[in-house]
């Protein structure tokens, strides 16, 4: 998972981690619901990113080590529970090329379906027991005869392969 251009090392489960208050009274306080420990490429520093309930970046703090970052996070909530780095994926930057998109979960086995007028459908999900995203292409909702299947280990690879799948489908006729 990438947040603010940084790779997420770990992210907390959703919880209450305080509120960010601004001196400008016209800016509403923001509840912190997730804490992510991240690292930017070619940067030795570790970043603790405070996120709202949509896992959007609200504020960050800089540390020298992951241990220091985790200590800081513990000060925010002593019962913090860490998960792996992938928790949420936004598909806002993907061009679905006239496909009708149906979103199910922000993260899980049923994340996304994209239906095309030529009868093809792309299904996207995360399969926990193989720790991978799977992109499946079927035609006319025939799940017995899967047309293509891709596996991706990261959100970046998932989006790249999803774009390839969309491009492939757009070359097919009904």
ROVODREN-585926 format. One record per residue (C-alpha): residue in three letters; x, y, z. Coordinates in steps of 0.001 Angstrom, whole numbers, padded with zeros to 6 digits, always signed. Last residue first. Example, Ala and Ser with C-alpha at 12.3 -4.5 7.8 and 13.67 -1.06 7.14 Angstrom:
% ROVODREN-585926
SER+013670-001060+007140 ALA+012300-004500+007800 
//
This chain:
% ROVODREN-585926
UNK-018571-009413-028689 UNK-015227-008090-029915 UNK-012004-008136-027963 UNK-009344-005384-028044 UNK-011008-003529-025138 UNK-010651-006672-023034 UNK-006847-006664-023401 UNK-006581-002973-022367 UNK-008743-003652-019309 UNK-006571-006640-018348 UNK-003368-004592-018774 UNK-004836-001805-016588 UNK-005687-004409-013948 UNK-002144-005771-014176 UNK-000629-002340-013451 UNK-003175-001651-010694 UNK-002442-004962-008983 UNK+001340-004512-009314 UNK+001074-001192-007459 UNK-001243-002677-004835 UNK+001267-005444-004184 UNK+001437-009233-004595 UNK-000438-009556-007884 UNK-001981-012631-009516 UNK-003562-012625-012956 UNK-006281-014844-014391 UNK-007526-015193-017937 UNK-010548-016626-019783 UNK-012140-018582-016932 UNK-014282-021411-018317 UNK-016358-022610-015348 UNK-016994-019001-014212 UNK-019105-018253-017299 UNK-020538-014768-016560 UNK-020802-014076-020314 UNK-017012-013939-020544 UNK-014678-014214-017561 UNK-011542-012313-016562 UNK-010082-012856-013092 UNK-007760-010497-011226 UNK-006361-012011-008048 UNK-004692-010080-005249 UNK-002301-012089-003160 UNK-001674-013398+000360 UNK-002270-016995-000781 UNK-004589-017724+002177 UNK-005910-014154+002120 UNK-007265-013999-001404 UNK-007685-010322-002289 UNK-010254-009582-004968 UNK-010793-008230-008468 UNK-013332-009522-011001 UNK-013138-008394-014623 UNK-016154-009045-016858 UNK-016398-009668-020583 UNK-019700-009671-022489 UNK-018744-007112-025180 UNK-020631-004382-023266 UNK-018105-004527-020421 UNK-018645-005272-016710 UNK-016079-004307-014069 UNK-016301-006068-010709 UNK-014475-004888-007580 UNK-013421-005808-004092 UNK-014831-009235-003343 UNK-012158-011221-001480 UNK-011206-008268+000676 UNK-010361-004561+000743 UNK-012542-001533+000023 UNK-015425-003955-000271 UNK-018078-004283-002971 UNK-017518-001917-005871 UNK-019477-002322-009113 UNK-017984-000654-012165 UNK-019657-000505-015567 UNK-016814-000521-018090 UNK-016536+002514-020337 UNK-012712+002414-020350 UNK-012137+001589-016657 UNK-009523+004347-016337 UNK-007756+003644-013022 UNK-006683+006590-010805 UNK-009738+006381-008547 UNK-009082+002688-007848 UNK-008331+003303-004177 UNK-006848+000404-002284 UNK-007223-000187+001427 UNK-005466-002310+003997 UNK-002131-003375+002554 UNK+000813-002897+004904 UNK+000181-005861+007160 UNK-001754-005308+010369 UNK-000803-003721+013679 UNK-002953-003616+016823 UNK-002753-000521+019047 UNK-003755-001065+022679 UNK-001532+001696+024127 UNK-003162+004278+021840 UNK-001458+007544+020861 UNK+001575+006824+023070 UNK+001769+003405+021413 UNK+002109+005162+018044 UNK+005152+007080+019338 UNK+006710+003821+020534 UNK+006004+002289+017104 UNK+007812+005147+015362 UNK+010813+004832+017676 UNK+010968+001068+016938 UNK+010665+001710+013190 UNK+013794+003840+013401 UNK+014962+007415+012774 UNK+011574+009079+013185 UNK+009434+011635+011304 UNK+005845+012641+012043 UNK+002904+012861+009645 UNK-000481+014532+009381 UNK-003885+014084+007698 UNK-003265+011336+005161 UNK-006418+009618+003901 UNK-007259+006210+005318 UNK-010996+006878+004877 UNK-011476+007102+008673 UNK-008749+009747+008929 UNK-005045+009013+008804 UNK-001963+009776+010917 UNK+001267+008917+009123 UNK+004263+007802+011131 UNK+007309+008222+008927 UNK+010629+006373+009019 UNK+013841+008041+007811 UNK+016452+006419+005594 UNK+015003+007837+002374 UNK+015717+006335-001058 UNK+012080+005187-001410 UNK+009818+006680+001240 UNK+009130+004639+004357 UNK+005868+004199+006233 UNK+004357+003456+009620 UNK+000595+003882+009378 UNK-001803+005058+012075 UNK-005523+004761+011505 UNK-008653+006415+012955 UNK-007438+009969+013637 UNK-010451+012220+014160 UNK-010220+015568+012378 UNK-011042+018896+014019 UNK-012946+021298+011746 UNK-011069+024129+010090 UNK-012825+027475+010608 UNK-011353+027838+014111 UNK-007835+028177+012671 UNK-005636+026892+015506 UNK-006151+023367+014198 UNK-007101+020258+016131 UNK-006061+016742+015140 UNK-008056+014266+017217 UNK-007037+011152+019061 UNK-006038+007671+018002 UNK-009435+005969+018065 UNK-009359+002597+016318 UNK-009189+001024+012861 UNK-006485-001650+012785 UNK-003066-000140+012563 UNK-000882-000022+009487 UNK+002491-001609+008887 UNK+005354-001033+006438 UNK+003374+001290+004179 UNK+005354+002446+001147 UNK+005497+006226+000839 UNK+004023+008359-001973 UNK+001452+009990+000323 UNK+000282+006537+001318 UNK+001210+003495-000786 UNK+000000+000000+000000 
//
